Amino acid sequence: MSRTIQREIAGNDWRVWPEEVRRAGWSKLFGLPPDAPMRLHVDIGFGDGAFLTELARRDPGRSVVGIELSFKRVLKVAQRLSRSDLHNVRLLGVDAAWAVREAFRDESVESFWINFPDPWPKRCHQRRRLVEPGLVREISRRLVTGGSLHIATDAPDYAEAIRSTLDADPLLEIVQAPTGHLGERRELPPTRFQREWAAQGRPCVFFHCRRAKTIAASRMGHAQRVAS
Ligand SMILES: C[S@@+](CC[C@H](N)C(=O)[O-])C[C@H]1O[C@@H](n2cnc3c(N)ncnc32)[C@H](O)[C@@H]1O
């Protein structure tokens, strides 16, 4: 017998749909007046939603958007949120590459979080990895100047690839030096995967980059390099 999935949410349903995002925009979807400042934070691949919930709870002035491909995870987190008193979270159940490209304007996001993206360890599957130069370029454009991109992984060769991708992005600067990443991230709540890997004694690495330049300044730098 097939199991029926309960799709309706009793109470506040904080899921949003791609068409709504395009039509209404985030201010409206978060219930903010059109001219009110908005501080967008985005958790990509939010899994069980614990990290995103904590981000929203710690600072109610943030507008937290969760993006997750798994329909069931979106539904579960939406059901949990409907029973909470949080009003500053919205969930978008789509592919992250689409969301970053289509759902956010340039220079509009304070921070992006990508915690433990699927590592696709087999060489023949590596092209499916989420963190690749194209996505990072789109993310860096969406960040406000001074905004942050945080990425965590437990897979050493993925960490290497992430490091090179971040290094090569013209708008980003890695905050930690000289290794480019932190061995831990004390000030933030651990994610479910982080707790699992820590329990197994698997080391995790945490990247923190900052959007250092405006898009215009980066173009100017490029033009000067080409001219000289
Ligand atoms: C390894 S889990 C990590 C979950 C959570 N961030 C954590 O640290 O506990 C990776 C999550 O990313 C989601 N995911 C994978 N590819 C995605 C994509 N292209 N767009 C959005 N979510 C994706 C998966 O469904 C899964 O929930």
The ligand as an ORCA input file, in Angstrom:
! r2SCAN-3c Opt
* xyz 0 1
  C      24.736     16.122      3.499
  S      23.217     16.946      3.658
  C      23.611     18.310      4.753
  C      22.389     18.855      5.440
  C      22.639     20.020      6.415
  N      23.159     21.190      5.734
  C      23.567     19.609      7.537
  O      24.730     20.056      7.545
  O      23.133     18.863      8.433
  C      23.086     17.789      2.088
  C      21.707     18.393      1.849
  O      21.748     19.157      0.643
  C      20.576     18.893     -0.113
  N      20.920     19.148     -1.523
  C      21.736     18.407     -2.304
  N      21.847     18.956     -3.534
  C      21.084     20.079     -3.517
  C      20.774     21.076     -4.483
  N      21.282     21.014     -5.720
  N      19.943     22.080     -4.124
  C      19.418     22.136     -2.870
  N      19.677     21.223     -1.921
  C      20.493     20.207     -2.224
  C      20.242     17.433      0.204
  O      18.890     17.121     -0.062
  C      20.609     17.359      1.669
  O      19.516     17.722      2.507
*
